[in-house]
């Protein structure tokens, strides 16, 4: 079941700050790799939300682990 991923204004602001930081302090390649991985993870969450833990009604806090843990808060 596919869902819409909603990013809050606060999360969007922090994400933009992070992307700006990567662009200023790292290479453009690193910045593009980060964005590509983020897009991939958000797509997985959108397509397969049921593989993540539901902790409250209408809200999921999800995690995916590779070398570190990223948390995404989804409101539906």
N, CA, C and O atoms as CSV, one atom per row, in Angstrom:
chain,resi,resn,atom,element,x,y,z
A,1,UNK,N,N,0.837,-1.166,0.000
A,1,UNK,CA,C,0.000,0.000,0.000
A,1,UNK,C,C,0.894,1.244,0.000
A,1,UNK,O,O,1.673,1.448,0.931
A,2,UNK,N,N,0.785,2.047,-1.007
A,2,UNK,CA,C,1.594,3.253,-1.137
A,2,UNK,C,C,0.984,4.386,-0.321
A,2,UNK,O,O,-0.238,4.526,-0.267
A,3,UNK,N,N,1.810,5.178,0.298
A,3,UNK,CA,C,1.366,6.326,1.101
A,3,UNK,C,C,2.090,7.581,0.654
A,3,UNK,O,O,3.120,7.520,-0.017
A,4,UNK,N,N,1.542,8.701,1.031
A,4,UNK,CA,C,2.186,9.981,0.780
A,4,UNK,C,C,3.109,10.289,1.962
A,4,UNK,O,O,2.697,10.176,3.116
A,5,UNK,N,N,4.338,10.672,1.680
A,5,UNK,CA,C,5.282,11.055,2.729
A,5,UNK,C,C,5.190,12.564,2.901
A,5,UNK,O,O,5.368,13.324,1.948
A,6,UNK,N,N,4.911,12.983,4.118
A,6,UNK,CA,C,4.786,14.405,4.430
A,6,UNK,C,C,5.988,14.822,5.264
A,6,UNK,O,O,6.288,14.204,6.285
A,7,UNK,N,N,6.667,15.861,4.830
A,7,UNK,CA,C,7.803,16.390,5.572
A,7,UNK,C,C,7.361,17.712,6.187
A,7,UNK,O,O,6.898,18.607,5.480
A,8,UNK,N,N,7.504,17.832,7.498
A,8,UNK,CA,C,7.078,19.042,8.182
A,8,UNK,C,C,7.960,20.226,7.787
A,8,UNK,O,O,9.055,20.048,7.254
A,9,UNK,N,N,7.472,21.425,8.052
A,9,UNK,CA,C,8.246,22.630,7.745
A,9,UNK,C,C,9.551,22.649,8.528
A,9,UNK,O,O,10.587,23.061,8.006
A,10,UNK,N,N,9.501,22.203,9.780
A,10,UNK,CA,C,10.719,22.151,10.603
A,10,UNK,C,C,11.719,21.165,10.007
A,10,UNK,O,O,12.907,21.467,9.893
A,11,UNK,N,N,11.230,19.982,9.629
A,11,UNK,CA,C,12.116,18.981,9.033
A,11,UNK,C,C,12.678,19.478,7.708
A,11,UNK,O,O,13.851,19.259,7.406
A,12,UNK,N,N,11.853,20.141,6.926
A,12,UNK,CA,C,12.316,20.681,5.645
A,12,UNK,C,C,13.401,21.735,5.857
A,12,UNK,O,O,14.393,21.769,5.129
A,13,UNK,N,N,13.205,22.596,6.861
A,13,UNK,CA,C,14.197,23.626,7.165
A,13,UNK,C,C,15.527,22.990,7.582
A,13,UNK,O,O,16.588,23.388,7.100
A,14,UNK,N,N,15.463,22.003,8.479
A,14,UNK,CA,C,16.688,21.340,8.939
A,14,UNK,C,C,17.356,20.568,7.805
A,14,UNK,O,O,18.583,20.531,7.713
A,15,UNK,N,N,16.561,19.962,6.958
A,15,UNK,CA,C,17.112,19.243,5.812
A,15,UNK,C,C,17.819,20.202,4.863
A,15,UNK,O,O,18.904,19.897,4.368
A,16,UNK,N,N,17.217,21.352,4.607
A,16,UNK,CA,C,17.858,22.357,3.760
A,16,UNK,C,C,19.158,22.863,4.379
A,16,UNK,O,O,20.143,23.078,3.674
A,17,UNK,N,N,19.158,23.052,5.703
A,17,UNK,CA,C,20.384,23.469,6.391
A,17,UNK,C,C,21.473,22.406,6.242
A,17,UNK,O,O,22.638,22.729,6.014
A,18,UNK,N,N,21.088,21.149,6.372
A,18,UNK,CA,C,22.045,20.058,6.229
A,18,UNK,C,C,22.606,19.996,4.807
A,18,UNK,O,O,23.809,19.815,4.615
A,19,UNK,N,N,21.738,20.148,3.825
A,19,UNK,CA,C,22.185,20.123,2.432
A,19,UNK,C,C,23.105,21.306,2.143
A,19,UNK,O,O,24.104,21.158,1.438
A,20,UNK,N,N,22.773,22.477,2.683
A,20,UNK,CA,C,23.650,23.647,2.530
A,20,UNK,C,C,25.011,23.388,3.171
A,20,UNK,O,O,26.051,23.718,2.601
A,21,UNK,N,N,24.991,22.791,4.369
A,21,UNK,CA,C,26.239,22.469,5.064
A,21,UNK,C,C,27.099,21.521,4.224
A,21,UNK,O,O,28.304,21.725,4.078
A,22,UNK,N,N,26.465,20.486,3.678
A,22,UNK,CA,C,27.211,19.538,2.843
A,22,UNK,C,C,27.815,20.238,1.632
A,22,UNK,O,O,28.947,19.952,1.243
A,23,UNK,N,N,27.054,21.160,1.034
A,23,UNK,CA,C,27.551,21.886,-0.128
A,23,UNK,C,C,28.715,22.813,0.201
A,23,UNK,O,O,29.612,23.006,-0.619
A,24,UNK,N,N,28.697,23.384,1.398
A,24,UNK,CA,C,29.739,24.330,1.795
A,24,UNK,C,C,30.989,23.642,2.341
A,24,UNK,O,O,32.101,24.126,2.129
A,25,UNK,N,N,30.818,22.515,3.045
A,25,UNK,CA,C,31.925,21.888,3.754
A,25,UNK,C,C,32.389,20.559,3.161
A,25,UNK,O,O,33.426,20.035,3.565
A,26,UNK,N,N,31.652,20.022,2.233
A,26,UNK,CA,C,31.999,18.774,1.580
A,26,UNK,C,C,31.916,19.006,0.083
A,26,UNK,O,O,31.650,20.124,-0.359
A,27,UNK,N,N,32.135,17.989,-0.680
A,27,UNK,CA,C,32.101,18.151,-2.137
A,27,UNK,C,C,30.670,18.064,-2.662
A,27,UNK,O,O,29.767,17.583,-1.978
A,28,UNK,N,N,30.489,18.536,-3.877
A,28,UNK,CA,C,29.188,18.462,-4.543
A,28,UNK,C,C,28.778,16.994,-4.712
A,28,UNK,O,O,27.594,16.665,-4.643
A,29,UNK,N,N,29.754,16.122,-4.932
A,29,UNK,CA,C,29.474,14.689,-5.085
A,29,UNK,C,C,28.855,14.114,-3.814
A,29,UNK,O,O,27.891,13.351,-3.882
A,30,UNK,N,N,29.405,14.475,-2.658
A,30,UNK,CA,C,28.884,13.999,-1.372
A,30,UNK,C,C,27.461,14.498,-1.181
A,30,UNK,O,O,26.584,13.749,-0.751
A,31,UNK,N,N,27.239,15.751,-1.499
A,31,UNK,CA,C,25.906,16.341,-1.371
A,31,UNK,C,C,24.905,15.588,-2.260
A,31,UNK,O,O,23.801,15.276,-1.813
A,32,UNK,N,N,25.275,15.302,-3.490
A,32,UNK,CA,C,24.381,14.588,-4.414
A,32,UNK,C,C,24.132,13.155,-3.947
A,32,UNK,O,O,23.018,12.647,-4.068
A,33,UNK,N,N,25.165,12.506,-3.416
A,33,UNK,CA,C,25.000,11.144,-2.891
A,33,UNK,C,C,24.019,11.125,-1.720
A,33,UNK,O,O,23.183,10.226,-1.620
A,34,UNK,N,N,24.124,12.120,-0.833
A,34,UNK,CA,C,23.215,12.210,0.299
A,34,UNK,C,C,21.776,12.364,-0.183
A,34,UNK,O,O,20.877,11.671,0.293
A,35,UNK,N,N,21.564,13.270,-1.123
A,35,UNK,CA,C,20.220,13.510,-1.636
A,35,UNK,C,C,19.671,12.253,-2.314
A,35,UNK,O,O,18.495,11.925,-2.158
A,36,UNK,N,N,20.512,11.560,-3.058
A,36,UNK,CA,C,20.089,10.328,-3.738
A,36,UNK,C,C,19.682,9.267,-2.714
A,36,UNK,O,O,18.654,8.611,-2.882
A,37,UNK,N,N,20.480,9.092,-1.649
A,37,UNK,CA,C,20.155,8.109,-0.617
A,37,UNK,C,C,18.894,8.501,0.145
A,37,UNK,O,O,18.073,7.643,0.472
A,38,UNK,N,N,18.737,9.782,0.426
A,38,UNK,CA,C,17.537,10.255,1.106
A,38,UNK,C,C,16.303,9.975,0.256
A,38,UNK,O,O,15.304,9.462,0.761
A,39,UNK,N,N,16.367,10.305,-1.019
A,39,UNK,CA,C,15.244,10.044,-1.924
A,39,UNK,C,C,14.905,8.556,-1.962
A,39,UNK,O,O,13.734,8.179,-1.948
A,40,UNK,N,N,15.941,7.712,-2.010
A,40,UNK,CA,C,15.730,6.264,-2.041
A,40,UNK,C,C,15.022,5.788,-0.770
A,40,UNK,O,O,14.068,5.013,-0.844
A,41,UNK,N,N,15.486,6.249,0.393
A,41,UNK,CA,C,14.875,5.850,1.654
A,41,UNK,C,C,13.446,6.346,1.778
A,41,UNK,O,O,12.583,5.619,2.270
A,42,UNK,N,N,13.180,7.568,1.342
A,42,UNK,CA,C,11.813,8.090,1.395
A,42,UNK,C,C,10.894,7.306,0.462
A,42,UNK,O,O,9.723,7.094,0.777
A,43,UNK,N,N,11.412,6.881,-0.671
A,43,UNK,CA,C,10.624,6.067,-1.597
A,43,UNK,C,C,10.278,4.712,-0.978
A,43,UNK,O,O,9.156,4.230,-1.133
A,44,UNK,N,N,11.226,4.102,-0.284
A,44,UNK,CA,C,10.945,2.837,0.405
A,44,UNK,C,C,9.867,3.035,1.459
A,44,UNK,O,O,8.958,2.212,1.579
A,45,UNK,N,N,9.958,4.105,2.214
A,45,UNK,CA,C,8.946,4.396,3.235
A,45,UNK,C,C,7.586,4.623,2.578
A,45,UNK,O,O,6.566,4.160,3.087
A,46,UNK,N,N,7.568,5.330,1.456
A,46,UNK,CA,C,6.306,5.627,0.769
A,46,UNK,C,C,5.656,4.345,0.255
A,46,UNK,O,O,4.448,4.162,0.407
A,47,UNK,N,N,6.434,3.469,-0.342
A,47,UNK,CA,C,5.889,2.267,-0.963
A,47,UNK,C,C,5.574,1.179,0.065
A,47,UNK,O,O,4.564,0.486,-0.056
A,48,UNK,N,N,6.434,1.028,1.074
A,48,UNK,CA,C,6.290,-0.058,2.045
A,48,UNK,C,C,6.194,0.452,3.481
A,48,UNK,O,O,7.025,0.073,4.307
A,49,UNK,N,N,5.231,1.283,3.807
A,49,UNK,CA,C,5.166,1.813,5.183
A,49,UNK,C,C,4.910,0.733,6.231
A,49,UNK,O,O,5.249,0.913,7.400
A,50,UNK,N,N,4.317,-0.382,5.820
A,50,UNK,CA,C,3.978,-1.432,6.779
A,50,UNK,C,C,5.195,-2.178,7.318
A,50,UNK,O,O,5.071,-2.896,8.311
A,51,UNK,N,N,6.366,-2.034,6.699
A,51,UNK,CA,C,7.549,-2.735,7.213
A,51,UNK,C,C,8.167,-2.016,8.410
A,51,UNK,O,O,9.103,-2.523,9.028
A,52,UNK,N,N,7.649,-0.847,8.732
A,52,UNK,CA,C,8.160,-0.076,9.856
A,52,UNK,C,C,7.197,-0.154,11.026
A,52,UNK,O,O,6.010,-0.424,10.843
A,53,UNK,N,N,7.697,0.079,12.210
A,53,UNK,CA,C,6.893,-0.016,13.427
A,53,UNK,C,C,5.912,1.130,13.540
A,53,UNK,O,O,6.265,2.291,13.336
A,54,UNK,N,N,4.678,0.792,13.867
A,54,UNK,CA,C,3.679,1.814,14.138
A,54,UNK,C,C,3.648,1.999,15.648
A,54,UNK,O,O,3.423,1.042,16.389
A,55,UNK,N,N,3.875,3.239,16.113
A,55,UNK,CA,C,3.933,3.433,17.563
A,55,UNK,C,C,2.738,4.217,18.112
A,55,UNK,O,O,2.425,4.119,19.299
A,56,UNK,N,N,2.079,4.983,17.263
A,56,UNK,CA,C,0.894,5.724,17.681
A,56,UNK,C,C,-0.074,5.782,16.521
A,56,UNK,O,O,0.318,5.668,15.360
A,57,UNK,N,N,-1.313,5.955,16.836
A,57,UNK,CA,C,-2.323,6.097,15.801
A,57,UNK,C,C,-1.983,7.286,14.904
A,57,UNK,O,O,-1.721,8.383,15.398
A,58,UNK,N,N,-1.987,7.075,13.621
A,58,UNK,CA,C,-1.734,8.088,12.610
A,58,UNK,C,C,-0.302,8.604,12.564
A,58,UNK,O,O,-0.026,9.550,11.826
A,59,UNK,N,N,0.612,8.021,13.319
A,59,UNK,CA,C,2.002,8.464,13.280
A,59,UNK,C,C,2.924,7.253,13.297
A,59,UNK,O,O,2.737,6.330,14.090
A,60,UNK,N,N,3.904,7.265,12.433
A,60,UNK,CA,C,4.941,6.238,12.434
A,60,UNK,C,C,6.275,6.920,12.650
A,60,UNK,O,O,6.558,7.943,12.026
A,61,UNK,N,N,7.083,6.377,13.511
A,61,UNK,CA,C,8.482,6.761,13.577
A,61,UNK,C,C,9.218,5.545,13.043
A,61,UNK,O,O,9.119,4.448,13.594
A,62,UNK,N,N,9.937,5.751,11.991
A,62,UNK,CA,C,10.553,4.617,11.320
A,62,UNK,C,C,12.062,4.725,11.378
A,62,UNK,O,O,12.619,5.808,11.562
A,63,UNK,N,N,12.700,3.607,11.222
A,63,UNK,CA,C,14.154,3.644,11.172
A,63,UNK,C,C,14.654,2.650,10.135
A,63,UNK,O,O,14.055,1.595,9.925
A,64,UNK,N,N,15.739,2.997,9.503
A,64,UNK,CA,C,16.457,2.122,8.593
A,64,UNK,C,C,17.900,2.173,9.037
A,64,UNK,O,O,18.395,3.241,9.396
A,65,UNK,N,N,18.570,1.073,9.022
A,65,UNK,CA,C,19.938,1.040,9.516
A,65,UNK,C,C,20.879,0.562,8.421
A,65,UNK,O,O,20.650,-0.462,7.777
A,66,UNK,N,N,21.926,1.319,8.233
A,66,UNK,CA,C,23.036,0.879,7.403
A,66,UNK,C,C,24.259,0.990,8.294
A,66,UNK,O,O,24.665,0.005,8.911
A,67,UNK,N,N,24.848,2.170,8.370
A,67,UNK,CA,C,25.977,2.389,9.277
A,67,UNK,C,C,25.564,3.262,10.449
A,67,UNK,O,O,26.257,3.331,11.464
A,68,UNK,N,N,24.452,3.912,10.299
A,68,UNK,CA,C,23.894,4.702,11.382
A,68,UNK,C,C,22.385,4.636,11.260
A,68,UNK,O,O,21.874,4.144,10.254
A,69,UNK,N,N,21.666,5.112,12.246
A,69,UNK,CA,C,20.215,5.046,12.235
A,69,UNK,C,C,19.647,6.399,11.852
A,69,UNK,O,O,20.021,7.428,12.416
A,70,UNK,N,N,18.742,6.387,10.889
A,70,UNK,CA,C,18.006,7.583,10.491
A,70,UNK,C,C,16.557,7.401,10.924
A,70,UNK,O,O,15.981,6.332,10.718
A,71,UNK,N,N,15.970,8.412,11.512
A,71,UNK,CA,C,14.579,8.339,11.927
A,71,UNK,C,C,13.755,9.289,11.067
A,71,UNK,O,O,14.161,10.417,10.789
A,72,UNK,N,N,12.600,8.807,10.659
A,72,UNK,CA,C,11.675,9.598,9.864
A,72,UNK,C,C,10.336,9.575,10.577
A,72,UNK,O,O,9.871,8.514,10.993
A,73,UNK,N,N,9.721,10.719,10.722
A,73,UNK,CA,C,8.408,10.791,11.349
A,73,UNK,C,C,7.399,11.063,10.243
A,73,UNK,O,O,7.500,12.055,9.521
A,74,UNK,N,N,6.427,10.166,10.121
A,74,UNK,CA,C,5.415,10.279,9.092
A,74,UNK,C,C,4.064,10.479,9.748
A,74,UNK,O,O,3.704,9.736,10.662
A,75,UNK,N,N,3.328,11.448,9.309
A,75,UNK,CA,C,1.971,11.647,9.783
A,75,UNK,C,C,1.034,11.344,8.631
A,75,UNK,O,O,1.211,11.847,7.522
A,76,UNK,N,N,0.052,10.531,8.899
A,76,UNK,CA,C,-0.909,10.170,7.854
A,76,UNK,C,C,-2.308,10.483,8.302
A,76,UNK,O,O,-3.261,10.249,7.558
